[in-house]
Amino acid sequence: MCGICGMLDFRGAPVVPDVLRRMTDALAHRGPDGRGVFIDGGVGLGHRRLAILDLTPAGRQPMTTPDGRFTLVYNGEVYNYRDLRAGLERQGASFVSQSDTEVVLHLLSREGPQALSRLNGMFALALWDSRTRRLLLARDRYGIKPLYWTMAGGAFLFASEQKAMLRHPAFSPRLDTECLLEYFTFQNMFTDRTFFDGVRLFPPGSYAVVDARRPGAALSPVTYWDYDFREPDAPADEGEYLEELERLFAQAVTRQLVSDVPVGGYLSGGMDSGAITAVASPRLREMRTFTCGFDMHSASGLEFGYDERELSELMSYLFQTEHYEMVLKAGDMERIMPRLAAAIEEPRVGQSYPNYYVAQLAGKFVKVVLSGTGGDELFGGYPWRYYRAVVNHDFEAYVDKYYLFWQRLIPNRAIQSVFAPIWKDVSHVWTRDIFRDVFGRRPPRLLSPEEYVNSSLYFEARTFLHGLLVVEDKLTMAHGLEMRVPFLDNDLVDFAMRLPVSMKLGNLGEVVRINENEPGKLRRFYAKTRDGKLLLRKMMAKLVPQEIAGGVKRGFSGPDEAWFKGESLEYVRRTLLGRDARIYDYMDPAAVRALVEEHLDGRTNRRLFIWSLLSFEWWLRTYLP
């Protein structure tokens, strides 16, 4: 796990070593164990190392093939590298290190981009071919590791994080107002846009070639893999599926334990992290686990379920882990905002300050942490979302229903008034089209409720899961911590995509019946229940206590609805409603205040909107001072 960056000057101007070093050192938090740079005329590659596999100097990057032709900078881990290495050795390849980096280098130098589909793991990489003067960029299937790119002053720039680009003298940060509108519709970005105008997030499951001899050519990523949720042609019985899931899950967790440094795990009160810990802990000499809880003195309603320390302590006892936990209060959110804004680089999905704190805690004890991210998105963990669009007369009607649900922050009626100061610049942006484009070339006509559910699973893996992964990468790497996600093992994902919807959702038939006859009675299915992840729950019941395997889905969030109206009320008013708030360079004060006051006086829960405003305000203060 590391940080990578680089540049390719299309004018042929030689790379300035000091500029490359400054870009590389902007990523020092991602790789505190070493720095390496490579320069070949107008091409420069930079690398910051977090040593996980082969801690010796032999694992350093940039890494070059023995003949000097190919040079690689690579961020990630490939868990099947030993099998790949054995195959390469049979073909005559020789190795000087025990690192997965060298395996990836040899594989790409021999097979080119076709080798990417063979990598089971997480990665973002750049491979320079000095003979053809071409630069290959690639990102893992799921987007676990980020990769950004832009053009600045005739040079192509790329990096694990955007802050490296800020160190290039030709790059001037400006806000992308179209991205701002996209974010405040979905609390996420569904396109490749970022808050930094001109900077793009390289798509998951893709590669692209940048040719130094073709300065005018546009970057054209090629998709080498995509999600494909579908009903099996000949479903097996539940027993066979359950047996195979148990095998694949244990295999996935075991694969991701490969490390030359200690491995720990996040341990909430949920089944996903609990099951990972149940499989991992017997296979490790010792395992440390980490939990973040919340002070509940001012919480209300459903928020009382947000603190899961009691259940995580139970699982730590059962699995005999060395357990650490911390308790967050309202003031902790306020104090962390400047550091959080610098680490996360731009607002993204969810309320991410708890993730920052738990990563900070884990980073004090381990270099690698296992996370349960991905279990919900693959196995149907959000039934109350899918059920909103399972009966439709055509695909566009389905898109309309799901689009309305995913407008998470600003209602359509208020969009123009909120963005009045910049409306002339963004009025051409149709967020419904952005939403529709996520589905790409998927069939425009879906017939069965199961197909619509699979379409929703596809959408959420491409957008919501990807957003979570970007957030988690930034916040773990801010503390020199590698996060691994066993649910995103290639074999396990392939299995999940072919698992019948009936083994994920239990109430689909009833929802369809009511939808067609008494749609007014659907509301009870829009609440969080014990439905969803049915087969996964049965597997996990063998690993974790029943009260956890059969529990109601909870998110990782603090009691912010109550805090924003209580202990953090003055902070919200001071930061967002004061005259010096920077957000009003782009948003209308009266329209924003009207929506905020709806929350503060208890009329509507707008905690996500308030959090997003706070995040935007601190982004402006941090990156456009």
Protein Blocks (a to p, Z undefined) as FASTA:
>chain_A
ZZddddddfkopacdfklmmmmmmmmmmmmmnbccdddehjaccddddddfbhpbfklpc
cdddfklmaccddedddfklmmmmmmmmmnopacfbfcfklmmmmmmmmnommlmmmpgc
ddddddddfklopacddddfkomagcddddeehiacddfbfklmmmpmkbccdddfklmm
mmmmnopafblbdfbehiacddehiacdddfklmkbccddddfbdcdddddfbdcdfklm
mmmmmmmmmmmmmmmmgccbdcdddddfbfklmmmmmmmmmmpfbdcdddddddfklggh
jllmmpcklmmmmmmmmnopacddddddfklmmmmmmmmmmmnopacedjfklmmmmmmm
mmmmmmbdcdfehjlmmnopalmlmmmmmbcfbfklmmmmmmmmmmmkbgfklmmmmmmm
mmmmmmmpcfklmmmmmnmmacfbdfbfklmmmmmmmmmmmmmmmmmmmmmmmmmmmnop
acddfklgfklmmmmmmgcfklmbmklmmmmmmmmmmmmlmmmmmpccfeejklmmmmmm
mmmcfklmmmccdddddfkllmmmmmmmmmmmmmmmmmklmklmmbcfklmmmmmmmmmn
omaccklmmmmmmmmmmmmmmmmZZ
